[in-house]
Amino acid sequence: MGDNYHISKNRACKCILLCRSMFFYKLHRRDETALKMRIREIGNTRIRSGFKRIVTLLRREGFTDNHKRVYRIYRAEGLNHQAIIQLWGMDFVEDALFNGDRFRMLTVVDNYRKYVVVCWWAND
C-alpha cells in the first residue's frame, strides 16, 4: 500500500479512515456443499418441515452452522416456495349408509395444511 509513497501502512489506513484490521483481513470461505446437500435432502423428504425444524435437525446431526447461514441456503435452494392454500387436492367419495342409502361427496383439501376446504354431498 505504501511502497510507492514511502508511508507506513498504519498511517495510510488512518489517512483514508480504514481500520487496520480490515486492511489485513483475509476472506476464509467454507465449503458448503455438504450442508447444502443435507438441507436439500431434509427439505425434500420432510416437505412440511419449515426452516426452524431443519435447523434443529441439522444441530442434532452435528452441524454447527448458525441459523442465518442455514436460512440463506434454505432460500437459495428454493425450499420456501410453498405457502398456505397453494397445493390443493380434490376427490369424489361414494359410500352407503346402514339402511342402504347411497351418497356422494366432493372434498377439496388444502394439502399444505391438511385441512378440508370444501365438502359437498348429494343423495342419490
C-alpha positions in Angstrom: 0.0 0.0 0.0 2.7 2.5 1.0 5.5 1.1 -1.1 5.4 3.8 -3.8 5.0 6.7 -1.4 7.2 5.6 1.5 4.4 5.7 4.0 3.6 3.2 6.7 0.5 1.0 6.4 -0.8 2.3 9.7 -0.5 5.9 8.6 -2.1 5.2 5.2 -5.0 3.4 6.9 -5.5 6.5 9.1 -5.5 8.8 6.1 -8.3 7.0 4.3 -10.2 6.2 7.6 -9.8 2.5 7.2 -9.4 0.2 10.1 -6.1 -1.8 10.1 -8.0 -5.0 10.8 -9.9 -4.5 7.5 -6.7 -4.0 5.6 -5.2 -7.2 6.8 -8.4 -9.3 6.7 -8.3 -12.4 4.6 -11.6 -14.0 3.5 -12.0 -17.6 4.7 -14.7 -19.3 2.6 -16.0 -22.6 3.8 -17.1 -25.4 1.6 -20.9 -25.5 2.0 -21.6 -28.4 -0.4 -22.3 -31.0 2.4 -24.5 -28.5 4.2 -26.4 -27.6 1.0 -26.9 -31.3 0.1 -28.2 -32.1 3.6 -30.6 -29.1 3.7 -31.9 -30.1 0.3 -32.3 -33.7 1.4 -34.2 -32.8 4.6 -36.3 -30.3 2.7 -37.3 -32.8 0.0 -38.1 -35.7 2.4 -39.9 -33.6 5.0 -41.9 -31.3 2.9 -44.0 -29.8 5.7 -40.9 -29.1 7.8 -40.0 -25.4 7.9 -36.7 -23.7 8.3 -36.6 -23.8 12.1 -37.2 -27.6 12.1 -34.4 -28.1 9.6 -32.0 -26.1 11.8 -33.0 -28.3 14.8 -32.4 -31.5 12.7 -29.0 -30.2 11.5 -27.9 -29.4 15.0 -28.9 -32.9 16.1 -26.7 -34.3 13.3 -23.7 -32.3 14.4 -23.7 -29.3 12.1 -22.6 -26.2 13.9 -23.7 -23.6 11.4 -25.9 -20.7 12.7 -29.5 -20.2 11.7 -28.6 -17.2 9.4 -26.4 -19.4 7.1 -29.0 -22.2 7.1 -31.7 -19.7 6.2 -29.7 -18.2 3.4 -29.1 -21.7 1.9 -32.7 -22.7 2.5 -33.9 -19.7 0.5 -31.3 -20.1 -2.3 -32.3 -23.8 -2.7 -35.9 -22.7 -3.2 -37.3 -24.7 -0.4 -39.6 -22.0 0.9 -41.8 -22.0 -2.2 -44.9 -23.5 -0.6 -47.4 -21.3 1.2 -50.8 -21.9 2.6 -53.5 -22.7 0.0 -51.2 -23.3 -2.9 -51.4 -27.1 -3.0 -54.9 -28.4 -3.4 -56.4 -31.8 -4.0 -60.0 -32.9 -4.7 -61.7 -36.2 -4.8 -65.1 -37.8 -5.2 -66.1 -40.2 -2.4 -69.0 -42.5 -2.5 -70.4 -44.6 0.3 -73.6 -46.2 1.6 -75.4 -45.9 5.0 -76.5 -48.9 7.1 -80.0 -48.6 5.6 -78.8 -48.8 2.0 -79.0 -45.1 1.1 -76.0 -44.1 -1.0 -74.4 -40.7 -1.0 -71.6 -39.0 -2.9 -69.2 -36.3 -1.6 -66.8 -33.9 -3.3 -64.0 -33.0 -1.0 -61.4 -30.2 -1.6 -58.4 -30.4 0.6 -55.6 -27.9 1.3 -52.7 -30.4 1.1 -50.3 -28.0 2.8 -52.3 -27.7 6.0 -54.2 -31.0 5.7 -57.4 -29.0 6.0 -60.7 -29.7 4.3 -61.7 -26.5 2.5 -65.0 -27.6 0.8 -67.2 -30.6 1.4 -70.4 -31.0 -0.7 -72.6 -34.1 -0.7 -75.6 -35.3 -2.5 -78.0 -38.2 -2.1 -79.0 -40.4 -5.0 
